[in-house]
Amino acid sequence: MQIKDKYYALGLAFLFVGVSAFTASHHEMWRDEIQAWLIARDSGSVFELFAHLKYEGHPGLWHLFLMPLTRITHSPVIMQVFHLLIAAITVYLFVRYAPFNLLQKFLFCFGYFVLYEYTILARNYAFGLLLIIVLCMLFKERYKRFIWVGCVLFLLAHTSVHALILTIAVGIALCFEYVCHRCRLSPFTQEGETTADKRAIWIGFILIGIGITTSVLQLMPPSDTGFAVEWKFAYEPEELSKVIKLISHAFLPIPEFSLNFWNKHQLETYAFFQSIQIPFCCLLMLCSVLLLLKRPTALLIYLLAMFGLLVFFYIKYYGSMRHHGFLFITLLMTGWIHKDCPEIDLRPNILNELPQRFFSAFFTFIFICHFIGGITAIVLEHRHVFSYGKQVAEYLQENDMQDMQMVGEIDYAASTIVGYLQKDQIYYVHGSRYGSFVKWDDVRMPDADIPDIQVVEEANILQTQTSQDILIIMNRALAPELVVQHNLTLLTELIGSIVDDEGFYLYRMPAP
């Protein structure tokens, strides 16, 4: 059986790589993908990297992996290849070792988050998912390999703020389990094995604590930060409802079948589903809790992580589908490890039987929805352009314009072009300064669009200083009267992308 499992895992991993590699080759990276690449590329040292990351709201493990790649080549395509490798390893390990049936494993591999958000889009979340899979593999013999568990959780805390929340939940639950059961043999001895070395266990807990602490220190923003600066503690029923609905987004991620499908949900286009969405989310939570009720450690991890993530989405940053996916990852992780946790007897007896009866059906339903979402996203990714940054870079190279002085507005959209052009820097009107990646400080605020007249005036100043033609890159059309008044030429417009604000208008401002 193990040999068959190995071959099935290899076959499914190769199929996954084929589908995802073909799709990734047609995927135009957008600003968030390029932002990480540019930060890693343009940081002269690790210390400078972490100084830049203070404005990002994420710890720096992903960027540390990217730094050596940027020294090999300035083409961000290598990041996609590396990211695909991470996803392929994740899929293989899941199929090889996860306690789900063959159908569930297949559906998972081609589900929305695994196939699309955490494979095609090259971000820091994929490495977090890989580490969670490794953690699940270690969990059965966690007290024999607790130093390794500590190492994995140390790294996991540095992949994203959402993975940090999950790390805290796991750390608290393991500490609770250890304290509550250290005088018993049950969780620490399995099939006659001796009690694990306490020193190794404490080293593991110290690693977890250091990982959480250092990640939190990285995430503390500087005083001049300009992104997501507010905290929302006031009770607002509408906002609370929005956050609760994220459970259905994460558990049933079926995107809307349209050009701008990304971060939109097909089920929410139906009035009936909207009317029952809150009760349905509560039902999903109730089912999850019932499945884990006999296993207090898994249940505690689940409740702490879900509560922590939902609170974070409410009080700090609402986020997008890639962030909400950690609600699903929490369910997946606890569903994997729950049988490796200490078990208790419940009364009435039906509560003991429910998990065994409905566990498989519940996860099959969830995985089917993810599979539908994944295939939908892949089809739409092939059908539409994700971002026109790549095409603009190719247009400029084909017309030998890549060395022109460039003015970009909005900076976060134009930075995509900078990455694909492999250009050192351009002039950003937000902040009135040169740069490659976006620095989210209060100098570039407000985040609203800069008036067209200011864009043209700053381009004029730059033209006077350099005595060269200026290329103005906009993600909206300039006012016609400004185009005529300043003798601008519209070179091309590339619009209608999945990311709707990453279509571009290119204007040439001739030198006097």
C-alpha positions as CSV (number, residue, x, y, z in Angstrom):
1,M,0.0,0.0,0.0
2,Q,2.8,2.4,0.8
3,I,4.4,1.8,-2.6
4,K,1.1,2.5,-4.3
5,D,0.7,5.7,-2.2
6,K,4.2,6.8,-3.2
7,Y,3.4,6.3,-6.9
8,Y,0.0,8.0,-6.6
9,A,1.7,11.0,-4.9
10,L,4.4,11.2,-7.6
11,G,1.8,10.9,-10.4
12,L,-0.4,13.5,-8.9
13,A,2.5,15.8,-8.2
14,F,3.7,15.6,-11.8
15,L,0.2,16.2,-13.1
16,F,-0.1,19.2,-10.8
17,V,3.3,20.6,-12.0
18,G,2.2,20.2,-15.6
19,V,-1.1,22.1,-15.1
20,S,0.4,24.8,-12.8
21,A,3.5,25.3,-14.9
22,F,1.5,25.8,-18.1
23,T,-0.8,28.2,-16.3
24,A,2.1,30.1,-14.6
25,S,3.7,30.6,-18.0
26,H,0.6,32.5,-19.0
27,H,0.3,34.4,-15.7
28,E,1.3,38.1,-15.7
29,M,2.6,38.9,-12.3
30,W,1.0,41.8,-10.5
31,R,2.3,44.4,-8.1
32,D,2.3,42.4,-4.9
33,E,4.4,39.7,-6.5
34,I,6.8,42.1,-8.1
35,Q,7.0,44.2,-4.9
36,A,8.6,41.4,-2.9
37,W,11.0,40.7,-5.8
38,L,12.0,44.4,-6.1
39,I,12.6,44.7,-2.3
40,A,14.8,41.6,-2.4
41,R,16.6,42.9,-5.5
42,D,17.3,46.4,-4.3
43,S,18.3,45.7,-0.7
44,G,22.1,45.8,-0.5
45,S,22.2,43.7,2.7
46,V,20.0,41.7,5.0
47,F,19.9,44.6,7.4
48,E,18.7,46.9,4.6
49,L,16.1,44.3,3.6
50,F,14.6,44.2,7.1
51,A,14.6,48.0,7.2
52,H,12.5,48.0,3.9
53,L,10.2,45.3,5.3
54,K,9.1,47.4,8.2
55,Y,6.6,49.0,5.9
56,E,5.3,45.7,4.4
57,G,3.3,44.2,7.2
58,H,4.9,40.7,6.7
59,P,8.0,39.1,8.2
60,G,10.9,38.5,5.9
61,L,11.5,34.8,5.3
62,W,10.1,34.9,1.7
63,H,12.3,37.9,0.9
64,L,15.4,36.2,2.4
65,F,14.8,33.3,0.0
66,L,14.4,35.7,-2.9
67,M,17.6,37.6,-2.3
68,P,20.0,34.9,-3.7
69,L,17.7,34.5,-6.7
70,T,17.9,38.2,-7.5
71,R,21.7,37.9,-7.5
72,I,21.4,35.2,-10.2
73,T,19.2,37.2,-12.5
74,H,17.0,40.4,-12.4
75,S,14.2,38.6,-14.2
76,P,11.3,37.9,-11.8
77,V,10.4,34.7,-13.8
78,I,12.9,32.8,-11.7
79,M,10.7,33.6,-8.7
80,Q,7.8,31.9,-10.4
81,V,9.9,28.8,-11.0
82,F,11.0,28.7,-7.3
83,H,7.5,29.3,-6.1
84,L,6.2,26.4,-8.3
85,L,8.8,24.1,-6.8
86,I,7.6,24.9,-3.3
87,A,4.0,24.2,-4.4
88,A,5.0,20.9,-6.0
89,I,6.7,19.7,-2.9
90,T,3.7,20.7,-0.8
91,V,1.4,18.7,-3.1
92,Y,3.6,15.6,-3.0
93,L,3.9,15.6,0.8
94,F,0.2,16.1,1.2
95,V,-0.8,13.3,-1.1
96,R,1.9,11.0,0.3
97,Y,1.2,11.5,4.0
98,A,-2.2,13.2,4.7
99,P,-4.9,11.0,6.2
100,F,-7.5,11.6,3.5
101,N,-8.7,9.3,0.8
102,L,-7.5,9.3,-2.8
103,L,-10.4,11.4,-4.1
104,Q,-10.0,14.0,-1.4
105,K,-6.3,14.3,-2.1
106,F,-7.0,14.8,-5.8
107,L,-9.6,17.5,-5.2
108,F,-7.3,19.2,-2.7
109,C,-4.4,19.4,-5.1
110,F,-6.5,21.2,-7.7
111,G,-8.5,23.3,-5.3
112,Y,-8.7,27.1,-5.4
113,F,-6.1,28.0,-2.8
114,V,-3.5,25.2,-3.6
115,L,-3.7,25.5,-7.3
116,Y,-4.3,29.2,-7.8
117,E,-3.7,31.5,-4.8
118,Y,-0.7,29.6,-3.4
119,T,0.9,28.4,-6.7
120,I,0.1,30.6,-9.7
121,L,0.4,33.8,-7.6
122,A,4.0,33.9,-6.4
123,R,3.7,35.2,-2.8
124,N,5.0,34.3,0.7
125,Y,1.9,32.2,1.6
126,A,3.0,29.1,-0.3
127,F,6.0,28.5,1.9
128,G,3.8,28.9,5.0
129,L,1.5,26.1,3.6
130,L,4.5,23.9,3.0
131,L,5.7,24.3,6.6
132,I,2.1,23.6,7.9
133,I,2.2,20.3,5.9
134,V,5.5,19.4,7.5
135,L,4.2,20.3,10.9
136,C,1.3,17.9,10.4
137,M,3.7,15.1,9.3
138,L,5.7,15.6,12.5
139,F,2.6,15.9,14.8
140,K,2.0,12.2,15.5
141,E,5.4,11.9,17.1
142,R,5.7,15.5,18.2
143,Y,7.2,14.7,21.7
144,K,9.9,12.6,20.1
145,R,10.8,15.3,17.6
146,F,9.8,18.4,19.5
147,I,12.9,20.3,18.5
148,W,12.0,19.8,14.9
149,V,8.4,20.9,15.7
150,G,9.9,24.1,17.3
151,C,12.1,24.7,14.2
152,V,9.1,24.4,11.9
153,L,7.0,26.7,14.0
154,F,9.9,29.2,14.3
155,L,10.0,29.4,10.5
156,L,6.3,29.4,10.1
157,A,6.0,32.5,12.2
158,H,8.2,34.3,9.7
159,T,6.2,33.6,6.6
160,S,3.2,35.8,7.1
161,V,1.2,37.6,9.8
162,H,-1.6,35.1,9.3
163,A,0.8,32.1,9.7
164,L,2.0,33.9,12.8
165,I,-1.5,33.8,14.3
166,L,-1.7,30.1,13.5
167,T,1.7,29.5,15.1
168,I,0.6,31.2,18.3
169,A,-2.5,29.0,18.4
170,V,-0.5,25.8,17.9
171,G,2.1,27.0,20.5
172,I,-0.6,27.7,23.1
173,A,-2.4,24.4,22.5
174,L,0.8,22.4,22.7
175,C,1.7,24.2,25.9
176,F,-1.7,23.5,27.3
177,E,-1.5,19.8,26.3
178,Y,1.9,19.4,27.9
179,V,1.0,21.1,31.2
180,C,-2.3,19.2,31.5
181,H,-0.9,15.8,30.7
182,R,2.8,15.8,31.8
183,C,1.9,13.6,34.8
184,R,0.2,11.1,32.5
185,L,1.6,8.6,30.0
186,S,-1.1,9.1,27.4
187,P,0.2,11.8,24.9
188,F,3.9,11.2,25.5
189,T,4.1,7.5,25.2
190,Q,2.8,5.7,22.2
191,E,2.7,1.9,22.0
192,G,5.2,1.4,24.9
193,E,7.7,4.1,23.9
194,T,9.4,6.0,26.7
195,T,8.6,9.5,27.8
196,A,10.2,12.2,25.7
197,D,13.2,14.1,27.0
198,K,11.9,17.1,28.8
199,R,14.9,19.2,27.9
200,A,14.2,18.7,24.1
201,I,10.6,19.7,24.7
202,W,11.6,22.9,26.5
203,I,14.1,23.7,23.7
204,G,11.2,23.3,21.2
205,F,9.0,25.6,23.2
206,I,11.8,28.2,23.4
207,L,12.2,28.0,19.6
208,I,8.5,28.6,19.2
209,G,8.6,31.6,21.6
210,I,11.6,33.1,19.9
211,G,10.0,32.7,16.5
212,I,6.8,34.4,17.7
213,T,8.7,37.2,19.4
214,T,11.1,38.0,16.5
215,S,8.2,37.9,14.0
216,V,6.2,40.3,16.1
217,L,9.2,42.6,16.4
218,Q,9.6,42.6,12.6
219,L,5.9,43.4,12.2
220,M,6.0,46.5,14.4
221,P,5.7,49.4,12.0
222,P,7.9,52.5,12.1
223,S,6.4,55.8,13.2
224,D,6.1,57.1,9.6
225,T,4.2,54.1,8.2
226,G,1.4,55.0,5.9
227,F,-0.4,51.6,5.3
228,A,-3.2,50.1,7.4
229,V,-2.4,52.4,10.3
230,E,-5.8,52.3,12.0
231,W,-7.1,49.8,14.5
232,K,-10.9,49.2,14.7
233,F,-12.1,48.3,18.2
234,A,-15.6,49.8,18.0
235,Y,-18.5,47.4,17.5
236,E,-20.0,47.8,14.0
237,P,-22.6,45.2,13.1
238,E,-22.0,45.5,9.4
239,E,-18.3,45.0,9.7
240,L,-18.8,42.1,12.0
241,S,-21.2,40.5,9.4
242,K,-18.6,41.0,6.7
243,V,-15.9,39.2,8.7
244,I,-18.2,36.3,9.6
245,K,-19.0,35.8,5.9
246,L,-15.3,35.2,5.3
247,I,-15.8,31.7,6.6
248,S,-17.9,30.9,3.6
249,H,-15.3,32.6,1.3
250,A,-12.6,30.4,2.7
251,F,-14.5,27.1,2.9
252,L,-16.3,27.5,-0.4
253,P,-14.0,29.6,-2.6
254,I,-15.9,29.5,-5.9
255,P,-15.0,32.7,-7.9
256,E,-17.4,34.7,-9.9
257,F,-17.2,33.7,-13.6
258,S,-16.3,37.1,-15.0
259,L,-13.3,39.2,-16.1
260,N,-12.7,40.6,-12.6
261,F,-13.3,37.2,-10.9
262,W,-10.4,37.6,-8.4
263,N,-11.6,38.2,-4.8
264,K,-15.3,37.9,-6.0
265,H,-17.6,35.0,-5.0
266,Q,-20.1,33.3,-7.3
267,L,-22.3,32.2,-4.4
268,E,-22.8,35.9,-3.3
269,T,-24.4,36.7,-6.7
270,Y,-27.4,34.6,-5.6
271,A,-30.0,36.4,-3.4
272,F,-30.9,33.2,-1.6
273,F,-27.4,32.5,-0.5
274,Q,-27.0,36.1,0.7
275,S,-30.1,35.7,2.9
276,I,-28.7,32.6,4.6
277,Q,-24.9,33.4,4.5
278,I,-24.5,34.3,8.1
279,P,-26.4,31.2,9.5
280,F,-24.6,29.0,7.0
281,C,-21.2,30.3,8.2
282,C,-22.3,29.5,11.7
283,L,-23.3,26.0,10.6
284,L,-19.9,25.4,9.0
285,M,-18.3,26.5,12.3
286,L,-20.6,24.2,14.3
287,C,-19.9,21.2,12.1
288,S,-16.1,21.8,12.3
289,V,-16.3,22.1,16.1
290,L,-18.4,18.9,16.4
291,L,-15.8,17.0,14.3
292,L,-13.0,18.0,16.6
293,L,-15.0,17.8,19.9
294,K,-13.4,14.6,21.1
295,R,-9.9,15.9,20.6
296,P,-9.3,18.9,22.9
297,T,-5.8,19.8,21.5
298,A,-7.0,20.0,17.9
299,L,-10.2,21.8,18.9
300,L,-8.2,24.4,20.9
301,I,-5.9,25.0,17.9
302,Y,-8.9,25.4,15.7
303,L,-10.8,27.8,17.9
304,L,-7.8,29.9,18.8
305,A,-6.6,30.2,15.2
306,M,-10.1,30.9,13.8
307,F,-10.8,33.5,16.5
308,G,-7.4,35.1,16.0
309,L,-7.7,35.4,12.3
310,L,-11.3,36.7,12.3
311,V,-10.3,39.3,15.0
312,F,-7.3,40.4,12.9
313,F,-9.5,40.8,9.8
314,Y,-11.9,42.9,11.9
315,I,-9.7,45.2,13.9
316,K,-6.7,45.6,11.6
317,Y,-6.8,44.5,8.0
318,Y,-9.8,42.9,6.2
319,G,-7.6,41.4,3.5
320,S,-8.3,39.4,0.4
321,M,-8.9,35.8,-0.6
322,R,-5.2,34.8,-0.1
323,H,-5.5,36.0,3.5
324,H,-8.9,34.5,4.1
325,G,-7.5,31.1,2.9
326,F,-5.8,30.7,6.3
327,L,-9.3,30.0,7.7
328,F,-9.4,27.0,5.5
329,I,-5.8,26.0,6.2
330,T,-6.7,26.0,9.9
331,L,-9.5,23.5,9.2
332,L,-7.3,21.4,7.0
333,M,-4.5,21.3,9.6
334,T,-6.7,20.3,12.5
335,G,-8.6,17.8,10.3
336,W,-5.2,16.2,9.6
337,I,-3.8,16.1,13.1
338,H,-6.9,15.5,15.2
339,K,-6.5,11.7,15.4
340,D,-3.0,12.2,16.7
341,C,-4.3,14.2,19.7
342,P,-5.5,12.8,23.1
343,E,-9.1,11.7,23.0
344,I,-11.8,12.1,25.5
345,D,-15.2,10.4,25.9
346,L,-18.3,12.6,25.5
347,R,-21.9,12.3,26.7
348,P,-24.3,11.7,25.1
349,N,-22.7,8.9,23.1
350,I,-23.8,10.3,19.8
351,L,-21.1,13.0,20.1
352,N,-18.6,10.2,20.1
353,E,-20.0,8.7,16.9
354,L,-20.6,11.9,14.9
355,P,-17.0,12.7,13.9
356,Q,-16.5,9.2,12.5
357,R,-19.7,9.3,10.6
358,F,-19.5,12.7,9.0
359,F,-15.8,13.6,8.9
360,S,-15.1,12.2,5.4
361,A,-18.4,13.6,3.9
362,F,-17.8,17.0,5.4
363,F,-14.2,17.3,4.0
364,T,-15.3,15.8,0.6
365,F,-17.9,18.6,0.3
366,I,-15.3,21.2,1.1
367,F,-12.8,19.8,-1.3
368,I,-15.3,19.6,-4.1
369,C,-16.1,23.3,-3.7
370,H,-12.4,24.1,-3.7
371,F,-11.9,22.0,-6.9
372,I,-14.7,23.9,-8.7
373,G,-13.1,27.1,-7.6
374,G,-9.6,26.1,-8.7
375,I,-10.7,25.0,-12.2
376,T,-12.8,28.1,-12.6
377,A,-9.8,30.3,-11.7
378,I,-7.5,28.5,-14.0
379,V,-9.9,28.8,-17.0
380,L,-10.4,32.5,-16.3
381,E,-6.6,33.0,-15.9
382,H,-6.1,31.5,-19.4
383,R,-8.9,33.5,-20.9
384,H,-7.9,37.0,-19.5
385,V,-4.8,39.0,-18.8
386,F,-4.1,39.2,-15.1
387,S,-2.1,42.5,-15.3
388,Y,-0.8,44.4,-18.3
389,G,2.5,45.2,-16.6
390,K,4.3,42.5,-18.5
391,Q,2.8,43.6,-21.9
392,V,3.8,47.2,-21.3
393,A,7.3,46.2,-20.5
394,E,7.4,44.1,-23.7
395,Y,6.0,47.0,-25.7
396,L,8.7,49.4,-24.4
397,Q,11.5,46.9,-25.1
398,E,10.2,46.3,-28.7
399,N,10.1,50.0,-29.3
400,D,13.5,50.6,-27.7
401,M,12.0,52.8,-25.0
402,Q,13.1,51.0,-21.9
403,D,15.9,53.6,-21.1
404,M,13.6,56.6,-21.2
405,Q,13.0,58.8,-18.2
406,M,9.7,57.5,-16.7
407,V,7.0,59.0,-14.5
408,G,4.6,56.5,-12.9
409,E,1.2,57.2,-11.4
410,I,-0.1,55.2,-9.5
411,D,3.2,53.9,-8.1
412,Y,2.0,50.5,-7.0
413,A,0.6,49.8,-10.5
414,A,3.7,51.2,-12.3
415,S,6.1,49.1,-10.1
416,T,4.9,46.0,-12.0
417,I,6.4,47.4,-15.2
418,V,9.6,48.3,-13.4
419,G,10.0,44.7,-12.3
420,Y,9.4,43.2,-15.8
421,L,11.7,45.9,-17.4
422,Q,14.4,45.0,-14.9
423,K,14.8,48.7,-14.5
424,D,16.6,50.3,-11.6
425,Q,14.1,53.0,-10.8
426,I,11.5,55.4,-12.2
427,Y,10.0,58.6,-10.8
428,Y,6.9,58.2,-8.7
429,V,4.5,61.1,-8.3
430,H,3.3,59.6,-5.0
431,G,6.1,60.8,-2.7
432,S,7.7,62.8,-5.5
433,R,10.8,60.6,-5.6
434,Y,12.6,58.0,-7.5
435,G,12.2,54.3,-6.6
436,S,11.5,50.8,-7.7
437,F,9.4,49.1,-5.1
438,V,6.7,51.1,-3.2
439,K,7.7,52.5,0.2
440,W,4.4,52.6,2.2
441,D,5.4,55.6,4.4
442,D,3.4,58.7,5.2
443,V,5.4,60.6,2.5
444,R,3.5,58.9,-0.3
445,M,0.1,59.6,1.4
446,P,-2.7,60.2,0.7
447,D,-3.4,56.9,-1.1
448,A,-6.0,58.6,-3.4
449,D,-5.1,59.3,-7.0
450,I,-2.9,62.3,-7.6
451,P,-4.6,65.0,-9.7
452,D,-3.8,64.8,-13.4
453,I,-2.4,68.3,-13.4
454,Q,0.1,67.4,-10.7
455,V,1.3,64.4,-12.7
456,V,1.9,66.5,-15.8
457,E,3.5,69.3,-13.8
458,E,6.0,67.0,-12.1
459,A,6.8,65.4,-15.5
460,N,7.4,68.9,-16.9
461,I,9.9,69.6,-14.1
462,L,11.7,66.3,-14.7
463,Q,11.8,67.1,-18.4
464,T,13.3,70.5,-17.7
465,Q,16.0,68.9,-15.5
466,T,16.9,66.2,-17.9
467,S,16.2,67.8,-21.3
468,Q,14.8,64.4,-22.5
469,D,11.5,63.0,-23.6
470,I,9.5,61.8,-20.7
471,L,7.3,58.6,-20.7
472,I,4.3,59.0,-18.4
473,I,2.8,55.7,-17.2
474,M,-0.8,56.0,-16.0
475,N,-3.4,53.4,-15.0
476,R,-6.1,55.8,-16.1
477,A,-6.5,58.2,-19.0
478,L,-5.3,61.7,-18.6
479,A,-7.7,64.6,-19.2
480,P,-7.9,65.4,-22.9
481,E,-7.3,69.1,-22.4
482,L,-4.0,68.3,-20.6
483,V,-2.9,66.1,-23.4
484,V,-3.4,68.9,-25.9
485,Q,-2.1,71.7,-23.7
486,H,1.2,69.9,-23.0
487,N,1.7,68.3,-26.4
488,L,1.5,64.8,-25.1
489,T,1.2,61.8,-27.4
490,L,-0.8,58.7,-26.4
491,L,1.4,55.9,-27.4
492,T,-0.8,53.0,-26.5
493,E,-3.4,51.8,-24.0
494,L,-3.6,48.3,-22.6
495,I,-6.7,47.9,-20.5
496,G,-9.2,45.3,-19.4
497,S,-7.2,43.1,-17.0
498,I,-8.3,40.9,-14.2
499,V,-6.7,43.3,-11.8
500,D,-8.7,46.2,-13.0
501,D,-6.3,49.0,-11.9
502,E,-3.3,47.4,-13.7
503,G,-4.3,48.5,-17.2
504,F,-2.1,51.2,-18.5
505,Y,-2.0,54.4,-20.7
506,L,1.4,55.5,-22.0
507,Y,2.0,59.1,-22.9
508,R,5.2,60.7,-24.4
509,M,6.1,64.2,-23.4
510,P,8.6,65.5,-26.0
511,A,11.7,67.4,-24.9
512,P,11.7,71.1,-25.9
